[in-house]
Amino acid sequence: MDIRFISSLTPADEARVAAAICGALGTLLSEVPLAYMLRVRTSDGQIFEQRSPHSVSNPLSVAAASDGIST
């Protein structure tokens, strides 16, 4: 999934918003058994990243197991 957000923020404001977005989405995504990497790049080239807090080698089997389904 690729999501782009265009804004009229200043570079300094973009950096603050990017850090907040990464933190908030990272907290939300850490609650689900998904392997993910979130990257936000600002217009001045700064990159903010969040990754899965846990290793998921087979995301479908982990999701099924958390729903009580055996694979």
Summary of the structure (lengths in Angstrom):
residues: 71
radius of gyration: 15.3
end to end distance: 25.6
largest distance: 49.7
contacts: 142
relative contact order: 0.17
helix: 38%
strand: 14%
